Amino acid sequence: MRTSKSVESLKPSGIRKFFELIIGREDVISLGVGEPDFPVPWRIREEMIYSLEKGITSYTSNYGLYELRESIANYYEKFGVKCTAENVIVTTGVSEAVDIALRAILNPGEGVLIPEPCYVSYLPLTVLAGGVALSYPTTPDFIPTCEEMLKIAKKAESEGVKIKAVMINYPNNPTGVSYNRSILEEIADFAVEKDAVVISDEIYSELSYSFKHRSIASLEGMLERSVILNGFSKAYSMTGLRVGYAIAPEDIFNAMLKIHQYCMLCAPVISQIGAIEALRNGEKDLEEMRAEYIRRRNFFVKRIKNVFDVKKPDGAFYAFPSISKTGLDSEEFAKRLLFEKKVAVVPGSAFGDCGEGYIRCAYAVGMDKLKEAVERIVEFVESL
C-alpha cells in the first residue's frame, strides 16, 4: 500500500458527498451545505478591493497581522475573555485551527472526548494527529453530561488511554444547540478533574439566538486550559476567504505556531484586511443577518413540526429534525428526498453514529426557497 493507513481508514465527508451530487443543478434547493447566502458585506469587500489596488498581496507574519490579532483580543472581551494579541494566531479558516490545535496537544494514543452528533472533521483530524477519538452520545436534547463523559473516560483509561482534550462546539453544527453557563461549568469541572485541555469551536458565537454566547474560557481558571477557535466565515459570510483564528495559552500557542509556520505560513493578506474591517464596522450587517436567520428558524421549525419532532435551535443556521417516524435511515431518506423532490439535506449519520435517525437542514437560503423546500419535504413525508 502506497498511502497512509491512517488516511485509508478515514471515511469521506458525508457533507461533501451530497454537495457533489447537486453541483451545477439549478433544479435542486439545497439545505445541505452550511454556507450563508448573504454576500460579504460591501464595507468588507471595498476594503479588500482597495488593498489590491494598493498592491498589498504579500505574505504576512506567521502570527497574522498585528492589527487583526489585537482587534480579535479586544473583540473577545464581549464573550468574557481577557487576553492579548500575543495569545492570538490567525489561521487559514477554522478548519486549520482545529487541525493544528489537535496536533499541538496530542501525543500518539492520547484521547479526545468528542460529543456526538458533531462536525465531520473532529474525529478524522484527531486520528490524523495520532490521537484516539472518544465519541460519546449526548442527551436527547443534544447536551453533553459529565456523567456520560466520565463513563467514556473510565473505559478509555482502563484501556490505557490518557484523556488529553475535550472538544466542544456551540452553538452546535449540526444540531443548533448551544450551552448555557451551567453546562459549560460541568464540562469545565470534568476538564479540571482530568487535567485536560478544552478545544472550544465557537465559529457560530455571533449567531446565538436563545441566550448570549459565553466562552468557556471566561470561567474561572479555564483560560489557561482552553483553546478557543473562531473565524469570519459564518458571521460575516467570508467562507471562501478562509480566515480564522485561535486564542491559546502560551505553551499551546507556540506549538500551534510551529505547525502553522510549516504547513500554511499565513492566512491570505486580503482576507486578513477584510477581517479587520469586519470587526471594525461589521456589526450592523451582522445584526441584520442574525435577525433574518431568526425569522427563517422560526418559520422552519413551526412548519416542519407538522411531520417531524425537532428541537428549536439556539443558534447557528441548522435544524436537526428526527426522521424516525418515516422508517427510513438517514441516508436513504436524504437520497430519496433529493431524487424525488429535488431538496438536498445532509443525513444525520454524517455527523457520527448518534446522528442516525436525523437529517441536518441548513436554513441559510432565502425565505422563498426555504418555504418551497419545506413544502416539498412535507409532501415527501406524507407520501411515504
Secondary structure, DSSP 8 states (H G I E B T S, - for coil): --S-HHHHT----HHHHHHHHHTT-TT-EE--S---SS---HHHHHHHHHHHHTT--S---TT--HHHHHHHHHHGGGGT----GGGEEEESHHHHHHHHHHHHH--TT-EEEEEES--TTHHHHHHHTT-EEEEEE--TTS---HHHHHHHHHHHHHTT--EEEEEEESS-TTT-----HHHHHHHHHHHHHHT-EEEEE-TTTTSB-SS----GGGSTTTGGGEEEEEESTTTS--GGG--EEEE--HHHHHHHHHHHHHHTSS--HHHHHHHHHHHHH-HHHHHHHHHHHHHHHHHHHHHHTTTSB----SBTTEE--B-GGGT--HHHHHHHHHHHH-EE-EEGGGG-GGGTTBEEEE--S-HHHHHHHHHHHHHHHHH-
